[in-house]
Amino acid sequence: MYNKIPIKLTIPGIPPSLNQWSRMHWLKASRIKKQWENDILYTFLSIGKVWKKNEFPYKKASIKITYYFSTKRRRDIDNMNQKFILDGIVKAGIITDDSIEVIGQAEIVPECDKHNPRVEVEISEA
């Protein structure tokens, strides 16, 4: 048995907060969620030549999500929307499921990058 390689995905932009998402029209919310899932899938596929066959999906994974916001204003960590990101990781086939049995509690880290807001996702086998 070998250790599966950790991967790092960088997705431009920041998903809407849970407060923003819950106030959207259902059709717009659905489109944004699907777009984030697809962005993660395509980002994963674009780095696909790095690993060997049968390295994915991880049966148990450790996930760290770093949000790089364009401002340093105060934010509630529980309002940062990780649903789109975790669903995209499942859709991409990186993990089998986004349940607590597979990923435990994802680590959420807020940072600031005025010129390049983005989300960085680090996934490793647990």
Phi and psi in degrees as GROMACS dihedral restraints (atoms count N, CA, C in turn):
[ dihedral_restraints ]
;  ai    aj    ak    al  type     phi  dphi    fc
    3     4     5     6     1  -114.0    20    10
    4     5     6     7     1   157.1    20    10
    6     7     8     9     1   -79.0    20    10
    7     8     9    10     1   133.9    20    10
    9    10    11    12     1   -76.1    20    10
   10    11    12    13     1   144.9    20    10
   12    13    14    15     1   -72.4    20    10
   13    14    15    16     1   141.4    20    10
   15    16    17    18     1   -73.0    20    10
   16    17    18    19     1   152.4    20    10
   18    19    20    21     1  -126.2    20    10
   19    20    21    22     1   156.8    20    10
   21    22    23    24     1  -133.0    20    10
   22    23    24    25     1   125.9    20    10
   24    25    26    27     1  -113.1    20    10
   25    26    27    28     1   137.8    20    10
   27    28    29    30     1  -120.3    20    10
   28    29    30    31     1   118.5    20    10
   30    31    32    33     1  -115.8    20    10
   31    32    33    34     1   123.7    20    10
   33    34    35    36     1   -66.0    20    10
   34    35    36    37     1   146.3    20    10
   36    37    38    39     1    86.5    20    10
   37    38    39    40     1   177.0    20    10
   39    40    41    42     1  -128.1    20    10
   40    41    42    43     1   133.1    20    10
   42    43    44    45     1   -68.4    20    10
   43    44    45    46     1   156.7    20    10
   45    46    47    48     1   -62.0    20    10
   46    47    48    49     1   148.8    20    10
   48    49    50    51     1   -66.5    20    10
   49    50    51    52     1   166.4    20    10
   51    52    53    54     1   -61.7    20    10
   52    53    54    55     1   -37.0    20    10
   54    55    56    57     1   -62.8    20    10
   55    56    57    58     1   -45.8    20    10
   57    58    59    60     1   -63.2    20    10
   58    59    60    61     1   -46.0    20    10
   60    61    62    63     1   -63.1    20    10
   61    62    63    64     1   -40.2    20    10
   63    64    65    66     1   -69.6    20    10
   64    65    66    67     1   -19.1    20    10
   66    67    68    69     1   -95.0    20    10
   67    68    69    70     1    -4.7    20    10
   69    70    71    72     1   -79.4    20    10
   70    71    72    73     1   156.9    20    10
   72    73    74    75     1   -61.1    20    10
   73    74    75    76     1   143.4    20    10
   75    76    77    78     1   -58.7    20    10
   76    77    78    79     1   -35.0    20    10
   78    79    80    81     1   -69.2    20    10
   79    80    81    82     1   -43.8    20    10
   81    82    83    84     1   -64.4    20    10
   82    83    84    85     1   -43.3    20    10
   84    85    86    87     1   -60.7    20    10
   85    86    87    88     1   -41.5    20    10
   87    88    89    90     1   -64.6    20    10
   88    89    90    91     1   -42.2    20    10
   90    91    92    93     1   -64.6    20    10
   91    92    93    94     1   -42.1    20    10
   93    94    95    96     1   -65.6    20    10
   94    95    96    97     1   -43.2    20    10
   96    97    98    99     1   -59.9    20    10
   97    98    99   100     1   -47.2    20    10
   99   100   101   102     1   -63.1    20    10
  100   101   102   103     1   -38.8    20    10
  102   103   104   105     1   -62.8    20    10
  103   104   105   106     1   -43.0    20    10
  105   106   107   108     1   -64.2    20    10
  106   107   108   109     1   -42.9    20    10
  108   109   110   111     1   -59.3    20    10
  109   110   111   112     1   -45.1    20    10
  111   112   113   114     1   -67.1    20    10
  112   113   114   115     1   -39.0    20    10
  114   115   116   117     1   -58.9    20    10
  115   116   117   118     1   -41.7    20    10
  117   118   119   120     1   -68.0    20    10
  118   119   120   121     1   -43.5    20    10
  120   121   122   123     1   -58.0    20    10
  121   122   123   124     1   -49.4    20    10
  123   124   125   126     1   -69.5    20    10
  124   125   126   127     1   -34.4    20    10
  126   127   128   129     1   -63.6    20    10
  127   128   129   130     1   -43.1    20    10
  129   130   131   132     1   -63.4    20    10
  130   131   132   133     1   -45.4    20    10
  132   133   134   135     1   -65.4    20    10
  133   134   135   136     1   -31.2    20    10
  135   136   137   138     1   -69.3    20    10
  136   137   138   139     1   -22.2    20    10
  138   139   140   141     1  -103.8    20    10
  139   140   141   142     1    14.6    20    10
  141   142   143   144     1   -62.2    20    10
  142   143   144   145     1   -17.1    20    10
  144   145   146   147     1   -81.0    20    10
  145   146   147   148     1     1.8    20    10
  147   148   149   150     1   -81.8    20    10
  148   149   150   151     1   -27.4    20    10
  150   151   152   153     1  -116.6    20    10
  151   152   153   154     1   170.0    20    10
  153   154   155   156     1   -91.9    20    10
  154   155   156   157     1   163.9    20    10
  156   157   158   159     1   -61.3    20    10
  157   158   159   160     1   154.6    20    10
  159   160   161   162     1    66.8    20    10
  160   161   162   163     1    16.6    20    10
  162   163   164   165     1   -83.6    20    10
  163   164   165   166     1   -18.6    20    10
  165   166   167   168     1  -125.8    20    10
  166   167   168   169     1   152.9    20    10
  168   169   170   171     1   -87.3    20    10
  169   170   171   172     1   155.9    20    10
  171   172   173   174     1   -70.1    20    10
  172   173   174   175     1   136.6    20    10
  174   175   176   177     1   -79.4    20    10
  175   176   177   178     1   -35.8    20    10
  177   178   179   180     1  -136.3    20    10
  178   179   180   181     1   135.8    20    10
  180   181   182   183     1  -138.6    20    10
  181   182   183   184     1   154.6    20    10
  183   184   185   186     1  -111.2    20    10
  184   185   186   187     1   128.1    20    10
  186   187   188   189     1  -125.2    20    10
  187   188   189   190     1   131.6    20    10
  189   190   191   192     1  -121.7    20    10
  190   191   192   193     1   124.0    20    10
  192   193   194   195     1  -114.6    20    10
  193   194   195   196     1   117.9    20    10
  195   196   197   198     1  -109.5    20    10
  196   197   198   199     1   120.4    20    10
  198   199   200   201     1   -96.3    20    10
  199   200   201   202     1   122.4    20    10
  201   202   203   204     1  -103.8    20    10
  202   203   204   205     1    97.9    20    10
  204   205   206   207     1   -82.4    20    10
  205   206   207   208     1   158.3    20    10
  207   208   209   210     1   -83.6    20    10
  208   209   210   211     1   -11.1    20    10
  210   211   212   213     1  -132.3    20    10
  211   212   213   214     1   163.3    20    10
  213   214   215   216     1   -97.4    20    10
  214   215   216   217     1    16.5    20    10
  216   217   218   219     1   -62.3    20    10
  217   218   219   220     1   157.1    20    10
  219   220   221   222     1   -64.2    20    10
  220   221   222   223     1   137.6    20    10
  222   223   224   225     1  -137.5    20    10
  223   224   225   226     1   147.4    20    10
  225   226   227   228     1   -87.6    20    10
  226   227   228   229     1   125.2    20    10
  228   229   230   231     1   -64.7    20    10
  229   230   231   232     1   -29.7    20    10
  231   232   233   234     1   -78.0    20    10
  232   233   234   235     1    -5.7    20    10
  234   235   236   237     1   -96.9    20    10
  235   236   237   238     1    -6.3    20    10
  237   238   239   240     1   -75.6    20    10
  238   239   240   241     1   126.4    20    10
  240   241   242   243     1   -83.1    20    10
  241   242   243   244     1   102.5    20    10
  243   244   245   246     1   -96.8    20    10
  244   245   246   247     1    -7.9    20    10
  246   247   248   249     1   -58.1    20    10
  247   248   249   250     1   -48.9    20    10
  249   250   251   252     1   -59.5    20    10
  250   251   252   253     1   -40.8    20    10
  252   253   254   255     1   -68.6    20    10
  253   254   255   256     1   -48.4    20    10
  255   256   257   258     1   -64.7    20    10
  256   257   258   259     1   -40.8    20    10
  258   259   260   261     1   -63.4    20    10
  259   260   261   262     1   -37.1    20    10
  261   262   263   264     1   -65.9    20    10
  262   263   264   265     1   -37.3    20    10
  264   265   266   267     1   -65.7    20    10
  265   266   267   268     1   -38.4    20    10
  267   268   269   270     1   -67.0    20    10
  268   269   270   271     1   -46.8    20    10
  270   271   272   273     1   -59.0    20    10
  271   272   273   274     1   -36.3    20    10
  273   274   275   276     1   -73.9    20    10
  274   275   276   277     1   -12.5    20    10
  276   277   278   279     1    83.3    20    10
  277   278   279   280     1    17.7    20    10
  279   280   281   282     1   -77.4    20    10
  280   281   282   283     1   -39.1    20    10
  282   283   284   285     1  -126.0    20    10
  283   284   285   286     1   158.4    20    10
  285   286   287   288     1   -75.0    20    10
  286   287   288   289     1   -31.8    20    10
  288   289   290   291     1  -162.7    20    10
  289   290   291   292     1   157.5    20    10
  291   292   293   294     1  -101.9    20    10
  292   293   294   295     1    28.2    20    10
  294   295   296   297     1   -77.6    20    10
  295   296   297   298     1   165.4    20    10
  297   298   299   300     1   -64.3    20    10
  298   299   300   301     1   -27.3    20    10
  300   301   302   303     1   -68.1    20    10
  301   302   303   304     1   -30.0    20    10
  303   304   305   306     1   -90.7    20    10
  304   305   306   307     1   -46.1    20    10
  306   307   308   309     1  -111.8    20    10
  307   308   309   310     1    -8.0    20    10
  309   310   311   312     1    63.2    20    10
  310   311   312   313     1  -132.0    20    10
  312   313   314   315     1  -108.6    20    10
  313   314   315   316     1   119.0    20    10
  315   316   317   318     1   -65.9    20    10
  316   317   318   319     1   140.7    20    10
  318   319   320   321     1   -84.4    20    10
  319   320   321   322     1   126.7    20    10
  321   322   323   324     1  -112.1    20    10
  322   323   324   325     1   125.5    20    10
  324   325   326   327     1  -128.3    20    10
  325   326   327   328     1   118.0    20    10
  327   328   329   330     1   -89.8    20    10
  328   329   330   331     1   134.5    20    10
  330   331   332   333     1  -135.3    20    10
  331   332   333   334     1   177.9    20    10
  333   334   335   336     1  -129.7    20    10
  334   335   336   337     1   131.1    20    10
  336   337   338   339     1  -143.5    20    10
  337   338   339   340     1    96.8    20    10
  339   340   341   342     1   -55.6    20    10
  340   341   342   343     1   -35.0    20    10
  342   343   344   345     1   -98.0    20    10
  343   344   345   346     1   -10.4    20    10
  345   346   347   348     1  -146.5    20    10
  346   347   348   349     1    71.7    20    10
  348   349   350   351     1   -66.0    20    10
  349   350   351   352     1   136.0    20    10
  351   352   353   354     1  -165.9    20    10
  352   353   354   355     1   175.0    20    10
  354   355   356   357     1  -123.7    20    10
  355   356   357   358     1   130.6    20    10
  357   358   359   360     1  -114.3    20    10
  358   359   360   361     1   129.5    20    10
  360   361   362   363     1  -119.0    20    10
  361   362   363   364     1   123.3    20    10
  363   364   365   366     1  -111.2    20    10
  364   365   366   367     1   125.8    20    10
  366   367   368   369     1  -126.8    20    10
  367   368   369   370     1   128.5    20    10
  369   370   371   372     1  -138.7    20    10
  370   371   372   373     1   158.0    20    10
  372   373   374   375     1   -70.4    20    10
  373   374   375   376     1   133.8    20    10
